[in-house]
Amino acid sequence: MSEIENAIEVRDLRISYKCLNKLSIKKSLFTLKKSKAEVFEAVRGVSFNVPKGQIMGIIGKNGSGKSTMLRAIAGIFAPDSGSIDLHGFSVSLLSIGVGFQKKLTGRENIILSGMLLGFSEEHIKEKMDQIIKFAELGDFIDRPVRTYSSGMYSKLAFSITAILETDIMLIDEVLSVGDAKFKKKSYNKMKKLITDKNKTVIIVSHSSETLRKLCDTILWLHDGEVKMQGSVAEVLPVYEEFMT
């Protein structure tokens, strides 16, 4: 039997934040050197593998470290310790509030985002019309992103990631944002993308229905640690009972 090829390997990942006590700016200027910053460990020794071609869901209450870990896998956050190995696969993060320069137009952000994902400007421009058509933003595509609603923002972010396909896709709750029509279209597009067995996907979601329909396995994080990991049928019922 051939050995399973992992697309993502995370080992003993630890990520901490330094949190200052609530002080006025003026007061903090005089007391900052004397005060000690409180350290909050958002991710505490997390380890897991995701085989190539699998879809893993991540669940957990707010503040469990889900989004922090996704950003570390995407290369946005540097972990304090531990390792993340993507085995040379390209990766994209689909998350509201990440990756756009708000002073730039939607069209300019498509080029910038695509180049940050490692694509050439020529390739991005070849895909530009497809991205714009899928996003359904009309004239707003040439307006600054700061003028966008959260729904419009999510449409553009999803369209870039869906059309400029990477080997690994990290999705942070974006499927739950937007109007009903686009939500259905993006769900169908995502379902089509992840049927490609060469694509590896991690989905952070609070929607049990989405996770049941799309995922092969579930990772349950609780207070920054792995509480349970296994098949959807094993983990979700226990999680749902815990949350009620």
C-alpha positions as CSV (number, residue, x, y, z in Angstrom):
1,M,0.0,0.0,0.0
2,S,1.4,3.4,-1.0
3,E,2.0,5.9,1.8
4,I,-0.5,8.8,2.1
5,E,0.9,12.1,0.8
6,N,0.2,15.0,3.1
7,A,-0.3,18.5,1.7
8,I,-0.3,20.1,5.2
9,E,1.7,19.0,8.2
10,V,1.4,21.0,11.4
11,R,3.6,20.1,14.4
12,D,3.3,21.5,18.0
13,L,2.1,24.9,16.7
14,R,2.1,27.7,19.3
15,I,1.1,31.3,18.7
16,S,0.8,34.0,21.4
17,Y,-0.3,37.6,21.6
18,K,0.9,40.2,24.0
19,C,-2.1,42.1,25.4
20,L,-1.7,45.4,27.2
21,N,-4.1,46.3,30.0
22,K,-6.8,48.9,29.0
23,L,-5.1,52.3,29.6
24,S,-5.5,55.7,28.1
25,I,-2.9,56.6,25.4
26,K,-1.5,59.4,27.6
27,K,-1.2,57.2,30.6
28,S,0.2,54.2,28.7
29,L,3.1,56.5,27.4
30,F,4.3,56.9,31.0
31,T,3.6,53.4,32.3
32,L,4.3,51.2,29.3
33,K,7.9,50.5,30.3
34,K,7.0,49.6,33.8
35,S,3.9,47.5,33.0
36,K,4.2,43.9,31.9
37,A,2.2,42.8,28.9
38,E,-0.1,39.9,29.5
39,V,0.6,37.0,27.1
40,F,-2.4,35.2,25.6
41,E,-1.6,31.9,24.0
42,A,-4.1,31.6,21.1
43,V,-2.8,28.3,19.8
44,R,-1.3,25.8,22.2
45,G,0.7,22.9,20.8
46,V,-1.6,22.0,17.9
47,S,-0.6,19.1,15.6
48,F,-2.4,17.6,12.6
49,N,-2.0,16.4,9.0
50,V,-4.2,17.0,6.0
51,P,-3.7,14.5,3.2
52,K,-3.6,15.8,-0.3
53,G,-7.1,16.1,-1.8
54,Q,-8.9,16.0,1.5
55,I,-11.3,18.6,3.0
56,M,-10.9,19.3,6.7
57,G,-13.3,21.4,8.7
58,I,-12.2,23.3,11.8
59,I,-14.8,23.9,14.5
60,G,-14.8,25.5,18.0
61,K,-16.3,28.4,19.9
62,N,-15.2,31.9,19.2
63,G,-11.7,32.6,20.6
64,S,-10.5,29.0,20.1
65,G,-7.7,29.9,17.8
66,K,-9.3,28.8,14.5
67,S,-8.6,32.0,12.4
68,T,-5.2,32.5,14.0
69,M,-4.1,29.1,12.9
70,L,-5.4,29.6,9.4
71,R,-3.5,32.8,9.1
72,A,-0.3,31.0,10.3
73,I,-0.8,28.3,7.6
74,A,-1.3,31.0,5.0
75,G,2.0,32.7,6.1
76,I,0.4,35.8,7.5
77,F,1.3,35.1,11.2
78,A,4.6,33.7,12.3
79,P,4.3,31.0,15.0
80,D,6.2,31.3,18.2
81,S,7.3,27.7,17.9
82,G,6.4,24.5,16.0
83,S,6.4,23.9,12.3
84,I,4.1,24.2,9.3
85,D,5.0,22.2,6.2
86,L,3.0,22.7,3.0
87,H,5.4,20.5,0.9
88,G,5.8,23.2,-1.8
89,F,2.1,23.5,-2.5
90,S,0.6,27.0,-3.3
91,V,-1.8,28.3,-0.7
92,S,-4.6,31.0,-0.6
93,L,-6.6,32.3,2.4
94,L,-10.2,33.3,1.8
95,S,-11.2,35.5,4.7
96,I,-13.1,38.8,5.2
97,G,-10.8,41.6,6.2
98,V,-7.6,40.0,4.9
99,G,-5.6,40.8,1.8
100,F,-7.1,43.9,0.2
101,Q,-5.7,47.4,0.0
102,K,-8.8,49.5,0.7
103,K,-7.5,52.6,-1.2
104,L,-7.1,50.6,-4.4
105,T,-10.0,49.6,-6.7
106,G,-11.4,46.1,-7.0
107,R,-9.6,45.6,-10.3
108,E,-6.3,46.8,-8.8
109,N,-6.8,44.5,-5.8
110,I,-7.3,41.5,-8.2
111,I,-3.9,42.1,-9.6
112,L,-2.3,42.6,-6.2
113,S,-3.9,39.6,-4.6
114,G,-3.0,37.4,-7.6
115,M,0.6,38.4,-7.5
116,L,0.7,37.8,-3.7
117,L,-0.5,34.3,-4.5
118,G,2.4,33.8,-6.8
119,F,0.7,34.2,-10.2
120,S,2.2,36.3,-13.0
121,E,0.6,39.6,-13.9
122,E,0.0,38.2,-17.4
123,H,-1.9,35.1,-16.0
124,I,-4.0,37.3,-13.7
125,K,-5.0,39.6,-16.6
126,E,-6.0,36.5,-18.6
127,K,-8.4,35.5,-15.8
128,M,-9.5,39.1,-15.0
129,D,-12.8,39.0,-17.0
130,Q,-13.8,35.7,-15.4
131,I,-13.1,37.0,-11.9
132,I,-15.1,40.2,-12.6
133,K,-18.0,38.4,-14.1
134,F,-18.2,35.9,-11.2
135,A,-18.0,38.7,-8.6
136,E,-21.0,40.5,-10.0
137,L,-19.9,43.9,-8.7
138,G,-20.7,45.9,-11.8
139,D,-19.2,49.4,-11.9
140,F,-17.9,49.0,-8.3
141,I,-15.0,46.9,-9.7
142,D,-13.3,50.2,-10.6
143,R,-14.1,51.9,-7.3
144,P,-12.0,51.8,-4.1
145,V,-12.6,48.7,-1.9
146,R,-13.2,51.0,1.1
147,T,-16.6,51.8,-0.5
148,Y,-17.6,48.1,-0.6
149,S,-20.1,46.5,1.8
150,S,-19.0,43.3,3.6
151,G,-21.1,41.3,1.0
152,M,-19.3,42.9,-1.9
153,Y,-15.9,42.4,-0.2
154,S,-16.6,38.7,0.2
155,K,-17.8,38.3,-3.4
156,L,-14.5,39.7,-4.7
157,A,-12.4,37.7,-2.3
158,F,-14.2,34.5,-3.2
159,S,-14.0,35.2,-6.9
160,I,-10.2,35.7,-6.9
161,T,-9.6,32.5,-4.9
162,A,-12.1,30.5,-7.0
163,I,-10.8,31.5,-10.4
164,L,-7.0,31.8,-9.5
165,E,-6.9,28.2,-8.2
166,T,-4.2,27.3,-5.7
167,D,-3.3,23.8,-4.5
168,I,-4.4,24.5,-0.9
169,M,-7.5,26.6,-0.1
170,L,-8.1,28.0,3.4
171,I,-11.6,29.3,3.9
172,D,-12.6,31.3,6.9
173,E,-16.4,31.6,7.2
174,V,-16.7,33.4,3.8
175,L,-19.3,31.0,2.5
176,S,-21.8,32.4,5.1
177,V,-21.5,36.0,3.9
178,G,-23.3,37.6,1.0
179,D,-26.8,37.6,-0.5
180,A,-28.7,34.3,-1.0
181,K,-28.0,34.1,-4.7
182,F,-24.3,34.6,-4.4
183,K,-24.1,32.2,-1.5
184,K,-25.7,29.5,-3.5
185,K,-23.4,30.2,-6.5
186,S,-20.2,30.3,-4.3
187,Y,-21.3,27.1,-2.6
188,N,-21.7,25.3,-5.9
189,K,-18.4,26.7,-7.2
190,M,-16.6,25.6,-4.0
191,K,-18.2,22.1,-4.3
192,K,-17.0,21.8,-7.9
193,L,-13.5,23.0,-7.0
194,I,-13.0,20.6,-4.1
195,T,-14.1,17.5,-6.1
196,D,-10.7,17.9,-7.7
197,K,-8.7,15.3,-5.7
198,N,-5.5,17.3,-6.2
199,K,-7.0,20.2,-4.2
200,T,-6.7,20.3,-0.4
201,V,-9.1,22.5,1.6
202,I,-9.5,23.6,5.2
203,I,-12.8,25.2,6.1
204,V,-13.5,27.2,9.3
205,S,-17.2,27.3,9.8
206,H,-19.9,27.4,12.5
207,S,-22.4,25.8,10.0
208,S,-22.7,22.1,10.7
209,E,-24.7,21.7,7.5
210,T,-21.8,23.1,5.4
211,L,-19.3,20.9,7.2
212,R,-21.4,17.7,6.8
213,K,-21.9,18.3,3.1
214,L,-18.3,19.3,2.2
215,C,-15.8,17.8,4.7
216,D,-14.0,14.5,5.1
217,T,-12.7,15.1,8.6
218,I,-13.2,17.6,11.4
219,L,-10.6,19.2,13.8
220,W,-12.2,20.6,17.0
221,L,-10.2,23.3,18.7
222,H,-11.1,24.4,22.2
223,D,-9.2,27.2,24.0
224,G,-6.3,26.8,21.5
225,E,-5.9,23.1,21.9
226,V,-7.1,20.0,19.9
227,K,-10.1,18.6,21.8
228,M,-11.1,16.0,19.2
229,Q,-10.2,15.0,15.6
230,G,-11.8,12.4,13.3
231,S,-14.5,11.8,10.8
232,V,-17.5,14.2,10.4
233,A,-19.8,11.5,11.8
234,E,-17.6,11.1,14.9
235,V,-16.8,14.6,15.8
236,L,-19.8,16.8,14.9
237,P,-22.4,15.1,17.1
238,V,-20.1,15.3,20.2
239,Y,-19.4,19.0,19.4
240,E,-23.0,19.9,18.9
241,E,-24.0,18.3,22.2
242,F,-21.1,20.1,23.9
243,M,-22.2,23.5,22.5
244,T,-25.8,23.0,23.7
